[in-house]
């Protein structure tokens, strides 16, 4: 249960990170940003589901993470943090939405762990289909919201450079939730 709650907290934090990154695309590129984000995010989730199927994992929340995989997840999120921070300082804040297109291992891992929140019968019957299902729900929540935020005056407050630096740190802070994952 503790892993599931931590996964939900990580998903909330990274939802706001991806939302903020997509809004940085601005009114002229928001439709393209949302479409690319939706397509790539679903492809990443499908690839993870295929890999889990090849490793004979029946439900995503039962997977275990090797130390090397954990190190790779940390490296990816450090790189995403650095790239977001660099783009926000460089005056290229309108291009920072491209960071949202990179696969976020913590989001995909959290989507796998959230399966444990479902009743056991539903989680078992869905099996690996829970990952694409949760991915579609994620996309259905984030893409329209990002599109609407760009279209209203709220976007001026949502697009400040300070918030971009905060978004960069969300990459790293989300990983702190999983530091003690093996003892939960």
N, C-alpha and C positions, 0 to 999 in steps of 0.2 A: 504494500500500500504506500509506503514511503517513496519508493521509486516512482510510482504513478503520480504522486503529488509533486515531486520534484520535476518530473517530465512536464506536467501542466504548467508549472511556474516558468520553466524554460520556454515552452511554447508561447506563453503570454509575452515574455520579454522579446523573443525573436519575432513574434508577430508585429510588435511595434517597430522593431528594427527594419523588417522588410517593408512595412507600410511606409515608414519614413524615407527609406531609400527609393521606393517607387515614386513617391510624391516629388522627390527631387528632380524627376524627369521633366516636370513642368507641363504646361498645357499643350505644347506642340508635340511632345513625345509620349504622353501618358498612355495613349491607346496602344502604341507599339510596345512600351515597357510592360504593361499589364498582359498583353498577349504573349510576349516572349517569356515572361515570368511564369505564366500559367502552363505553357507548353513544356518548358524546361523542367519546372518543378515536378510535373507529372511524370516526365521521362526519368528523372532521377529516382522518384519513388518506385516506378515500374522496374528500373534496373536493380534497385535494392530488393524488391520483392522477388525478382527472378534469381538473384544471388542467394537469398534466403531459401528459396525453393530448391536450388541446387545443393545447398548444404543440409537439406532435409529438416529444416526447422518448420514445424507445423503452425505455430503461432508466434508472431514477432516478439512478444514480450518475454519469451523464453530464451532468447538468444543471450549468449555471453560474449563479453568483449575482451579480446586478447590485449595484452600490454602494447603490442606494436600498433594495433588498430587504434587504441586509445591515444598513443603518441601521434599518430597521423591526424586524428581528429583535432587534437590541440594545435598542431602545426597549421592545419587549414584555417582554424579560427584566429590564430595569431596573424596569419597572412591577410585574412579578410579585415581584421581590425586595422592593421597597418595600411592596407590599401584604402580603406574608408577614411582613415585619419589623413593620409597623404592627399587624397582627392579633395577633402574638405579644406585643407590649407592651401592648396595649389591654385585656388580660384576656379577650379574645374568642377564646382559643386553640382553643376547641371549634368555632369557625366557620372556622378556617384551612383546613380540608379543601376549602372551596369554591375555593381558589386552584388546586387540582389539576384542576378542571374547565375552566380556561382553556387554550386551545391553547398548547402549548410548541413554538415553532418549532425550537429546537435539537434536540428529540427527533425531530420529523418529518424534519428535515434529516439527522440521524444515521441514521435508519432508511433513508433513501434512499441514503446513502453506504455503508451496510453491505452493500448488494447486491454491491459489488465484492469482498466476501470469499467469495462463492459462486464455484464453478468457472465459467469463462466460458460454457460451453454451458448450464449451468443458469440463470445470470443472464440470458442472452439469451432463453432459452425462457420464463422466467417474465415477463420484461419488467416492465410496470407492476403485474402481480399480486403482485410481491414486496413492495410497500408494504402492501397489506391483509394479506398473509400474515404479515409481520413485526409488524404491528399486532396481529393476533390472538394471536401468540405473546407479545407484550408484555403484553397484557391478561390472558392465561391465566397468566402468571407473577405479576403484581402484585396482581390483585384477590383471589385466594384467600389469598395470603400476608398481605395487609393484614387480611383478615377473621380469619385465625388468630391474628395477633399481638394483635389487640384482645381475643380470647377467653382469652388466657393471662396470667399475672402479668408477663411480660416487658414488656407495654405500659406499665407504670408507669415503667420506666426509659426507654422509647422516646419518651415524651410530655413530657419536660421542656421548659421554656421555652427553655433554652439550646440544645437541639437544634433548636428551631423557628428560632432566629436563624441557626444554622448552615445549615439548609435554605434560608433566604432567600439566603444567600451562594452556594449551589450554582448558583442561576440565573445569576449573573454569572461564576463561575469556569468554568462549562462553556463559556462563549463565548470564553474565552481560548484554548481549543484550536483555534479556527477563525480566529484573528487572521491567521495567516500562510497561509491556505488557498490563495491564488493562487500561492504559490511552491513548493507541494509537488509 
